[in-house]
Amino acid sequence: MKLKRKLAFVFLVIIGVFIGYLIVAKNTNIWPYHKPELLVLEEKLEKKYGQDYKPIYLYIKTDSSDEEIILLKNKLEQYPEVIAVEVVPWPKKSKSEYSAALRLIPMVKRVSGGLEGYPSDVLDFLNEGKTDPSSPTHIISNWSLRGEPNDFFDWPY
């Protein structure tokens, strides 16, 4: 009985070492399918900016002009909490039925107050489009703190 346990333990250790070797030495993709695009994007952003910064995903309306997008990007970059604004094209083949021209992703510094560590002045600015149609934020069709468009935010319509 003890011999069976020892053999089972040795077998599990050998399998674990082999899997570790495949992952580390051979740089084998352990995902049975391609990583989701959003996960890859989040990994790139975390590697580039570190864990002290959090993304806000802004989905821009498809009929927005380049000037409106640049104006919104520049306005967001004026906030001291925003270190950068990434521009990410919307995938041509999106699994969701949602469509957007592109995504703007402001990287904001984590703060102790505010909604989930996000600075409230930036979130208030994003909410301006709901009440002020002349605000640069009127081109945002949806936004999310988690990455995917969400329907539970009644915003900006």
ABEGO torsion letter per residue (X at the ends): XAAAAAAAAAAAAAAAAAAAAAAAAAGBBABABBBBAAAAAAAAAAAAAEAABBBBBBBBBAABBAAAAAAAAAAAAABAABABBBBBBBBABBABABBBABBBBBBBBBBABEBGGBBAAAAAAAAAAAABAABAAAABABBBAAGBBBAABBOAX
